[in-house]
Amino acid sequence: MMYKSYITRMHITTVIVMLFSICATALASTATFESANAAYTDGRYRDAIVLYQTILAEQPNTKATEMARVYYNLGNAQFKQGELAQAILAYERALRLDPHNEDVKHNLRFAQSRITDNIKDNDFFISSWVKAVRNSASEEVWRWVSIGLFILGLVGILLFLLSPTLWLRKSSFYIALLALCISLCAGLNARSLNQRNTLRNEAIITQGIVNAKSSPDRSGTDLFTIHEGTKVTIGETIGEWANIRVAQYEGWIPMRTLERI
């Protein structure tokens, strides 16, 4: 009995310590965030940047919308500091975590209007529309939409099989068909976003001027030039070189000249 009582007390103590640690960490993070905001308001942008980056490094599992807010504020501080490419990177990361945040979208567009390159994608209208729909919600939202509509589709199938009247059977059939089709599309969107976030194959050029080469070495022919702040897609990587695509252009650049979103 004494042994069991000792074990119980140990478990209770461990839980209390864990709860205290979580609360202390949350309070410290809040205090750091407030200090960062105060530094930004005072015009001490470099101090604000350091504090925002500290929060991001110490709180990797924080709620997505809260992390997005930190990235958004970080981007604002970096923009004020003149770090255009880093600001765009922060806004892009914020937008992935909170796709509906209009403030992030506005500041990202404004920052992108200040970069040297003005490269437009040559995607067909349908392709651009599909990307826009996919990026309109987070991976988690698309996953729940897919699950919800799949359940609705199963209910529709059940009603189709059990309904005594013809009109109800027809209605439930078309509802089930529509729900399952949209569920499939939502599931594909969630999978696509998961792959994008896992592979992290999109990046921002962080070096002032970069010459893309025809091969992954310095002796390659210069194909085109891109500038800091430009968003690219990473393909194959060989050593310290990455094959990047931007619109209709493709070439090799050093990995150190970009940072993944």
N, C-alpha and C positions, 0 to 999 in steps of 0.2 A: 504493500500500500504506500509506504514511504517512497519507494522508487517511482511508482506511477505519479505520485503527487509532485515529485521533483521534476519529472519529465513534463508534466502539465505546466508547472511554473516556468520551465525553460521555454516552452512553446509560446506562452503568453508574453514572456519577456522579449522573445524574438520578434513577435508580431508588433509589439509596442515600439521596438527599436526601428523596425522597417517603416511603420507608419510615421514615426517622428522624422526619419530620414527623408521620406517622400515629401512630407510637409515642409521641412527645412529647405529642400531642393527647390520646391515650387516657390517658396517665399523669396529665396535668393534669386531665382530667375526673374520674378516679378520686380524685385528691387533693381536688378541689373537693367531690365527693360526700361524702367522709369528713369534710371540714370542715363541710359542711352538717349532717350527722348529729350531729356533735359539738356544734354550735350548738343544735340541737334538744334534745339530751339535757341541755344546760346551761340550757335555758329561754330561750335567746336566739332566739325564734321569728322576729323580724323579720330577723335576720342569716341564719337558715336559709332563709327565703323568698327572699331576694336571691340566695343561692348556688344554690338549686335552679333558680330562673329563669335564672340564668347558664348552667347546664348545658343547659337546654332550648333556649336561644337559640344556643348554640355547637355543639350536637350534634344537628342536626335529622334526621340520617340514621342515628341509632343504632338498634340492634335494638329491635323493638317492645316486648318484655317489659322491657327495661332502661329504656326511656323511660316505660313504665307505672309502674315502681317509683319513678322520680323524681317523676312526677305524683302518685303515692300519698303519698309523703313530703311533697311540697309541700302537698297537701290537708290532711294532718295538722297541718302547721305553721300553715297559714292558719286552720284550725279553732281551734287553741289561741290564735291571735292574735285571734279573734273575727270573722274575715272569713268568715262563713258562706257567702255566695253564691260567693265565689272558691273556697272549699274544695269545694263541690258541683261547680263547674265542673272543678276539677282531678280529682276522683274520676270524673266522667263521661268525661273524656279518657283517664284511665287504663283505664277499663273498655272503651273502644273498642279500645285496644291489646292488652288482655289480658282477654277476656270471661269467662274461667273463674276469675279471681282472687277468691276468697271474702272475703279481707280487704277488698278494695276495695268489694265489694258490701255488706258489713256496715257499713263506715264511711259509705258513701253513704246507705244506708237510715237510719242514725242521724242523719246531718246533715239529711236531708230531713224527719225527724220534728221537727226544731227550727224549721222555717220556718212562717210564718204561714198560707199557703195550704195547704189540704188538698183539692186538686181531683182527682177520680177520672175516668179515661177511661171513656166510655160505649160502648166497643167491644164488639161481640158476642164470645162466648166463642171462636169459631173465629178471629176476627181477632186477638184477644189471644194465642191459642195460636200462631198463625203468626208473630207478632212475637217471641214468646219463643223459638221454635225458631230463627228467623233470627239473633237476637242471642246465641244460645248459643255461637257460634263466630265467628272472625274471617273477613274476606273471603278471606284467603289459604287458610285451612283449607277453606272451602266450595269454593274453586276447585279445590284438589287432590282433594277428595272427588268433585267433578263429573267431573274428568278420569279418575280411577281407575275410577269406576263406568261411565263411557262406554267405556273400554277393555274392562272386564269384559263389558259388553253386546255389544261387537263380537265378543269371543271366544265368547259364547253363541250369537250368530247364526251364526258359523262352524261351531260344533259342531252346530247345528241343521241346517245344510246338508249337513254331511259325515258325520253319525252314521249308522251302519248299522242301529241298533236303534230301535224306536219309542219306548220309554220314555226313552232318552237324548235323543232329539229333542224330546220333550215337556218334559223337565226343562230342557234348555238353552234352549228357547223361553221358558218362564216366567221363568227366571233372567235371560235377556237383557231381557225386557220390564220386569221389576222394576228391574233395574240401570239401564236407560235412563230410566225414569220418575223414579227417585230422582236420577239424574245431572242431569236437567232441573231438578228442584226445587232441587238444590244450586247449579246454575248461576244460577238465578233469585235465590237468596239472595245469592250472591256479587255479582251485578249490582246488587241492591238496596242492599247495603252499600256498594258502590263509589259509587253515585249519592249515597247519604247522606253519605259521607265527602268526596266531591268537592263537592257542593253546600253542605255544612255548613249545612243548613236547620234544625238544632236549636240552641237557645240557652238560656242561663240569664239570668234577670233579675238585674242587678247593682246596680240602684238601689233604695233602700229601699221607696218606694211609687210605683207608676206607674198613671196613669189611662189606660185604653185608649179611644181616640176612634173616632167613627163615620166619620171621614174623615182623610186625611193632613195635617192642619193643626191649629193650636191652637184654632180656632173650632169644631171638631167637637164633637158631643155626647159626654159621658162615658158609656161603656157599662158598664164594670166596672173594678174595681181589682185589681191584682196586686202582689205583694210580692217582695222580693229572694229569690233561691234557687229560684224557680219555673221549671220547664222548659217551654219553649214551642216551637212549630214556626213557622218563618218562611215566609211565602208571598211575595207580591209586595212589592217595595220601590220607593218613589218618593222620590227625593231623600234626605233624612235620616229618612224614615219607613219603618217596616216593618209589613206586615200580619201579625199573629201569631194563632195558634190554640192554645188550650189547652182540652182536653175539648170541650164544646159551645160555648165562647165564642170570639169572633173580633172583632178590632179593630185599630186603628192605634196604634203607640207610637213614640217617637223611637228611632233606632238607638243612640244613646249610652247608653240604659238597659239594653242587653243585650249579651252577648258570646257569639259562636258557639262551640259545642263543638268 
